[in-house]
Amino acid sequence: MAWKWPGTSKDGSSEEWTGFIDQGVSLEGTLTLTGTFRIDGHIKGNIISEQTVILGENAKVEGQIEGNRVVIAGRFDGVIFARGRVEIQPKGS
């Protein structure tokens, strides 16, 4: 299931959200995504997305992130491969 984010991107189309991992959820392995995805839980492994990956303030991620756009507001330890933009928010590390 996917849903549209109310804002629009620069080209006028809205981003399609495919889901999220909330606090209290831990995952080890590879997470492959087709749309924008938010993480507030703990992940150890690889995150591969065609769109945007958002690490919320409560996220703890160790591994590798591949995506078009990556936003970090939580803790990240690893390597980022971004085709577009990487944003590190004030609380991100």
C-alpha positions as CSV (number, residue, x, y, z in Angstrom):
1,M,0.0,0.0,0.0
2,A,1.3,3.5,-0.9
3,W,-0.1,6.9,-0.1
4,K,0.7,10.4,-1.3
5,W,2.4,13.0,0.8
6,P,0.4,16.2,0.8
7,G,3.3,18.4,-0.3
8,T,4.6,18.3,-3.9
9,S,8.1,18.0,-5.2
10,K,9.9,20.6,-7.4
11,D,8.5,19.0,-10.6
12,G,4.9,19.3,-9.3
13,S,4.4,15.6,-8.6
14,S,3.8,14.4,-5.0
15,E,6.0,11.8,-3.4
16,E,4.6,8.3,-2.9
17,W,5.1,7.0,0.6
18,T,5.5,3.2,0.9
19,G,5.7,2.9,4.7
20,F,7.7,3.3,7.9
21,I,9.4,1.5,10.7
22,D,8.3,2.8,14.1
23,Q,10.0,3.0,17.5
24,G,10.4,-0.4,19.1
25,V,11.0,-2.2,15.9
26,S,14.4,-3.8,15.1
27,L,15.4,-5.2,11.8
28,E,18.6,-6.9,10.6
29,G,19.2,-7.5,6.9
30,T,18.4,-5.7,3.6
31,L,15.4,-3.4,3.3
32,T,14.5,-2.7,-0.4
33,L,12.0,0.1,-1.0
34,T,10.3,1.6,-4.1
35,G,9.0,4.9,-2.6
36,T,9.7,7.3,0.3
37,F,10.2,5.5,3.6
38,R,10.6,6.8,7.2
39,I,12.6,4.9,9.9
40,D,12.2,5.5,13.6
41,G,13.4,2.1,14.8
42,H,16.7,0.2,14.8
43,I,18.2,-1.2,11.6
44,K,21.4,-3.1,11.1
45,G,22.1,-3.7,7.4
46,N,21.4,-2.2,4.0
47,I,18.6,0.2,3.0
48,I,18.0,0.5,-0.7
49,S,15.4,3.0,-2.0
50,E,14.4,4.5,-5.4
51,Q,13.1,7.6,-3.6
52,T,13.7,9.3,-0.2
53,V,14.9,7.6,3.0
54,I,14.1,9.5,6.2
55,L,15.8,8.6,9.5
56,G,13.6,10.1,12.3
57,E,15.0,11.5,15.5
58,N,14.6,8.1,17.2
59,A,16.2,6.1,14.4
60,K,19.5,4.1,15.0
61,V,20.8,2.7,11.8
62,E,24.1,0.9,11.2
63,G,25.0,-0.1,7.6
64,Q,24.6,1.3,4.2
65,I,21.9,3.5,2.6
66,E,21.3,3.9,-1.1
67,G,18.7,6.4,-2.2
68,N,17.8,9.3,-4.3
69,R,17.5,11.6,-1.2
70,V,18.5,10.8,2.3
71,V,17.4,12.8,5.4
72,I,19.1,12.1,8.7
73,A,17.6,13.3,12.0
74,G,18.6,10.3,14.1
75,R,21.8,8.2,14.5
76,F,23.6,6.7,11.5
77,D,26.8,4.8,11.3
78,G,27.8,3.7,7.9
79,V,28.0,4.7,4.2
80,I,25.5,6.7,2.2
81,F,25.2,6.5,-1.6
82,A,22.8,9.3,-2.7
83,R,21.9,10.1,-6.3
84,G,20.5,13.4,-5.2
85,R,20.7,15.2,-1.9
86,V,21.8,14.2,1.7
87,E,20.4,16.3,4.5
88,I,21.6,16.1,8.1
89,Q,19.2,17.7,10.5
90,P,20.4,19.4,13.7
91,K,19.7,16.3,15.9
92,G,21.2,13.9,13.3
93,S,24.5,12.3,13.7
